[in-house]
C-alpha cells in the first residue's frame, strides 16, 4: 500500500429528502443533509481524502416502516418508493465527492432498499491499499446489536486470510469497544469475543463504527483503533479523518463542516 491512506469517515446522516418529514429527534437535521454533503464536496480536495467511509444510518426511514407497526399498504409503498429515491440521491451525492467510498446500512436503513443504489457495496473491498471488511448486522428484541451467522462467517474468513492480504479496516454500524450504554446498549452482545480476536489478529488496523451519536475513540493495547465519529446529522456536522499506514493508524483528526 501507499505510505498513507486517508479515510474520511462519516456516520449517522439520517437523510430525508423524498421521505416526508424529518427525524423524530430535532437535533438530527435530516432535511439539511443533501446541502451539507454538497458543501463537503467543495472541501474534499483540501481534506486530501483517499476514500470515504459511511458507517450506517444513511437515511432516516420511519421506525413504523422498519418495525412493521404501520401496515397500511399505500403508506408502505409510498415510503419504500421515497426511500429508494433518497438512496439514489445519496449515491449521487457520494459520486460527487469524486472518491471511492465504502458504505454499510444501519438500523434506520432497510438493507433491501439500500441495495437498490448500493448493490456494489460488497462485504470485502480492496480500496487504496486497504481491505475494507463490511458487516451488516442488526438489533435484537432488546435493541442490543447482534451479529448473524453470515457476518460471523465473514469475520472468520477475513481474519484467517488477513496475514496474507492488505491491512484490514472493519466497518459496521455498531460498536465493539469500548462497551457503551446510554438509553440502550450500543455494543454487540458478544463484543468482548470480537474485540479479543481483533486485537490478537495482527491484521486489523481500525474498526470504524457509528450508532452512538456522541462518538468515541479507543486504542487497544495492540494498537487497533476503535473509532466512532459523532453523528454527522447534528450541527456542527462532524466527521473524522483517519490516516492509515502499512503498520497501523498514523493519526486521527476530528473536523466539522461548520467550525473548520
C-alpha positions as CSV (number, residue, x, y, z in Angstrom):
1,X,0.0,0.0,0.0
2,X,1.0,3.7,-0.2
3,X,2.7,5.3,2.8
4,X,-0.5,6.9,3.9
5,X,-4.2,6.3,3.1
6,X,-6.6,8.9,4.4
7,X,-10.1,7.8,5.3
8,X,-12.8,10.4,5.6
9,X,-15.3,8.7,8.0
10,X,-18.9,9.9,8.2
11,X,-21.7,8.2,10.2
12,X,-25.4,8.6,11.0
13,X,-26.6,11.1,8.5
14,X,-30.3,10.3,8.8
15,X,-31.0,12.0,5.5
16,X,-34.6,12.7,4.3
17,X,-35.4,14.4,1.1
18,X,-38.1,12.5,-0.8
19,X,-39.0,10.9,2.5
20,X,-41.6,13.1,4.3
21,X,-40.8,15.0,7.5
22,X,-37.6,14.7,9.5
23,X,-36.1,12.6,12.2
24,X,-38.0,12.4,15.5
25,X,-35.2,14.0,17.4
26,X,-34.9,17.6,16.4
27,X,-31.1,17.8,16.6
28,X,-31.0,15.3,13.7
29,X,-31.1,17.7,10.8
30,X,-32.3,15.2,8.2
31,X,-33.5,17.6,5.6
32,X,-30.3,19.6,5.6
33,X,-28.1,16.6,4.7
34,X,-28.2,17.0,0.9
35,X,-26.9,20.6,1.2
36,X,-24.3,19.7,3.8
37,X,-23.0,16.8,1.7
38,X,-22.8,19.3,-1.3
39,X,-20.7,21.5,0.9
40,X,-18.4,18.6,1.7
41,X,-17.8,18.0,-2.0
42,X,-16.4,21.5,-2.2
43,X,-13.8,20.7,0.5
44,X,-12.9,17.2,-0.5
45,X,-9.6,18.2,-2.3
46,X,-8.4,20.2,0.6
47,X,-9.1,17.3,3.0
48,X,-6.9,15.1,0.8
49,X,-9.1,12.0,1.4
50,X,-8.4,8.9,-0.5
51,X,-11.6,7.0,0.4
52,X,-14.9,7.9,2.1
53,X,-16.5,5.5,4.7
54,X,-20.1,5.8,5.8
55,X,-20.9,3.5,8.7
56,X,-24.7,3.3,8.6
57,X,-27.9,5.3,9.1
58,X,-27.6,6.9,5.7
59,X,-31.4,7.6,5.8
60,X,-33.9,8.1,8.5
61,X,-36.6,5.6,7.4
62,X,-39.5,5.8,9.8
63,X,-39.5,3.3,12.6
64,X,-43.0,2.2,11.9
65,X,-42.0,1.1,8.4
66,X,-38.9,-0.8,9.7
67,X,-40.7,-2.5,12.6
68,X,-43.9,-3.1,10.6
69,X,-46.2,-1.4,13.0
70,X,-47.8,0.7,10.2
71,X,-49.3,-1.9,7.9
72,X,-51.2,0.4,5.6
73,X,-50.2,-0.8,2.1
74,X,-50.4,2.5,0.4
75,X,-48.3,4.2,3.0
76,X,-45.7,1.4,2.9
77,X,-45.5,1.6,-0.9
78,X,-45.0,5.4,-0.8
79,X,-42.4,5.1,2.0
80,X,-40.5,2.5,0.1
81,X,-40.5,4.5,-3.1
82,X,-39.4,7.6,-1.3
83,X,-36.6,5.6,0.4
84,X,-35.3,4.3,-2.9
85,X,-35.3,7.8,-4.3
86,X,-33.3,9.0,-1.3
87,X,-30.8,6.2,-1.5
88,X,-30.3,7.1,-5.2
89,X,-29.8,10.8,-4.2
90,X,-27.4,9.7,-1.5
91,X,-25.5,7.7,-4.1
92,X,-25.3,10.7,-6.4
93,X,-24.0,12.9,-3.6
94,X,-21.3,10.4,-2.8
95,X,-20.3,10.2,-6.5
96,X,-20.0,14.0,-6.5
97,X,-17.3,13.7,-3.9
98,X,-15.1,12.1,-6.5
99,X,-13.6,9.5,-4.2
100,X,-14.1,5.8,-3.8
101,X,-16.5,5.0,-1.0
102,X,-17.5,2.2,1.3
103,X,-21.0,2.2,2.9
104,X,-22.9,-0.1,5.2
105,X,-26.6,0.2,6.3
106,X,-27.6,0.9,9.9
107,X,-30.7,0.4,12.0
108,X,-32.5,3.3,10.4
109,X,-31.8,1.8,6.9
110,X,-33.6,-1.0,5.2
111,X,-31.0,-3.3,3.5
112,X,-33.1,-4.4,0.6
113,X,-33.9,-0.7,-0.2
114,X,-30.3,0.3,0.4
115,X,-29.2,-2.3,-2.2
116,X,-31.3,-0.5,-4.9
117,X,-28.5,2.1,-5.0
118,X,-25.6,0.3,-3.3
119,X,-25.6,-3.3,-4.5
120,X,-21.9,-2.9,-5.4
121,X,-21.0,-2.5,-1.7
122,X,-19.6,-6.0,-1.3
123,X,-18.5,-7.4,2.1
124,X,-14.8,-7.4,1.1
125,X,-13.5,-4.5,-0.8
126,X,-9.8,-3.6,-1.5
127,X,-9.5,0.2,-1.9
128,X,-6.5,2.4,-1.8
129,X,-4.2,-0.3,-0.4
130,X,-6.6,-1.3,2.4
131,X,-9.0,-4.2,2.7
132,X,-12.4,-3.0,4.0
133,X,-14.4,-5.8,5.7
134,X,-18.0,-4.6,5.8
135,X,-20.6,-6.1,8.1
136,X,-24.4,-5.9,8.0
137,X,-25.7,-6.6,11.5
138,X,-29.0,-6.0,13.4
139,X,-30.7,-5.3,16.7
140,X,-32.3,-8.0,18.7
141,X,-35.7,-7.6,20.5
142,X,-33.9,-5.7,23.4
143,X,-32.3,-3.3,20.9
144,X,-28.9,-4.8,21.5
145,X,-26.6,-5.2,18.5
146,X,-26.1,-8.8,17.3
147,X,-24.1,-10.4,14.5
148,X,-25.7,-13.1,12.5
149,X,-24.2,-16.3,11.0
150,X,-23.3,-14.7,7.7
151,X,-21.4,-11.9,9.3
152,X,-19.7,-14.2,11.7
153,X,-18.5,-16.3,8.8
154,X,-17.2,-13.2,7.1
155,X,-15.4,-12.2,10.2
156,X,-13.7,-15.6,10.5
157,X,-12.7,-15.6,6.8
158,X,-11.3,-12.1,7.0
159,X,-9.1,-12.9,10.0
160,X,-8.0,-16.2,8.5
161,X,-6.8,-14.6,5.3
162,X,-5.6,-11.4,6.9
163,X,-1.9,-12.1,7.4
164,X,-1.5,-12.7,3.6
165,X,-3.6,-9.6,2.5
166,X,-3.7,-5.9,2.8
167,X,-4.2,-4.2,6.2
168,X,-7.8,-4.5,7.2
169,X,-10.3,-1.9,8.2
170,X,-13.5,-3.3,9.7
171,X,-16.7,-1.3,9.0
172,X,-20.0,-1.8,10.8
173,X,-22.8,0.3,12.3
174,X,-22.5,-1.0,15.8
175,X,-19.7,-0.7,18.4
176,X,-17.2,-3.4,19.6
177,X,-15.1,-1.4,22.0
178,X,-15.5,0.4,24.4
179,X,-18.7,-1.1,25.9
180,X,-21.2,1.7,25.7
181,X,-24.6,2.2,27.3
182,X,-26.9,5.2,27.1
183,X,-30.7,4.6,26.9
184,X,-29.8,1.3,25.1
185,X,-26.8,-0.9,24.6
186,X,-24.7,0.3,21.7
187,X,-22.1,-2.6,21.6
188,X,-22.6,-6.2,20.4
189,X,-23.9,-8.8,22.8
190,X,-20.6,-10.7,22.3
191,X,-18.4,-7.7,21.8
192,X,-15.7,-9.0,24.1
193,X,-15.1,-12.0,21.9
194,X,-14.8,-9.9,18.8
195,X,-12.5,-7.4,20.5
196,X,-10.1,-10.1,21.7
197,X,-10.0,-11.8,18.3
198,X,-9.4,-8.5,16.5
199,X,-6.7,-7.3,18.9
200,X,-4.8,-10.6,18.5
201,X,-5.2,-10.8,14.8
202,X,-2.2,-8.7,13.7
203,X,-4.1,-7.7,10.5
204,X,-6.8,-5.3,11.7
205,X,-5.7,-1.6,11.9
206,X,-9.0,0.0,12.7
207,X,-12.7,-0.7,13.5
208,X,-14.9,2.1,12.2
209,X,-18.5,2.2,13.6
210,X,-21.4,4.5,14.2
211,X,-24.7,4.3,16.0
212,X,-23.5,6.1,19.2
213,X,-24.1,9.7,18.3
214,X,-21.8,11.4,20.8
215,X,-18.8,9.5,19.3
216,X,-15.9,7.6,20.8
217,X,-12.3,6.7,20.2
218,X,-10.3,3.9,21.9
219,X,-6.9,2.4,21.1
220,X,-6.3,-1.2,22.2
221,X,-3.0,-2.4,23.8
222,X,-2.1,-4.0,20.4
223,X,-2.7,-0.7,18.5
224,X,-6.1,-1.3,17.0
225,X,-8.2,1.9,16.8
226,X,-11.9,1.6,17.6
227,X,-13.3,4.8,16.2
228,X,-16.9,6.3,16.2
229,X,-17.2,9.9,14.9
230,X,-20.0,12.0,16.3
231,X,-23.2,11.9,14.2
232,X,-22.9,13.9,11.0
233,X,-26.6,14.8,11.1
234,X,-26.2,17.2,14.0
235,X,-24.6,20.6,13.9
236,X,-21.7,21.3,13.5
237,X,-21.8,18.2,11.3
238,X,-18.6,16.4,12.5
239,X,-16.5,13.9,10.7
240,X,-13.2,12.1,11.3
241,X,-10.0,11.8,9.2
242,X,-8.1,8.5,9.8
243,X,-4.6,8.2,8.3
244,X,-3.5,4.6,7.9
245,X,-0.1,3.3,7.1
246,X,1.1,-0.2,6.3
247,X,1.8,-0.9,10.0
248,X,-1.1,0.9,11.7
249,X,-3.0,4.1,12.2
250,X,-0.8,7.1,11.8
251,X,-3.2,9.7,13.2
252,X,-6.8,10.7,13.7
253,X,-8.3,14.2,13.4
254,X,-11.8,15.4,14.1
255,X,-13.2,18.1,11.9
256,X,-16.7,19.6,11.2
257,X,-18.4,21.3,8.4
258,X,-19.5,24.4,10.4
259,X,-16.4,25.1,12.6
260,X,-13.4,24.4,10.3
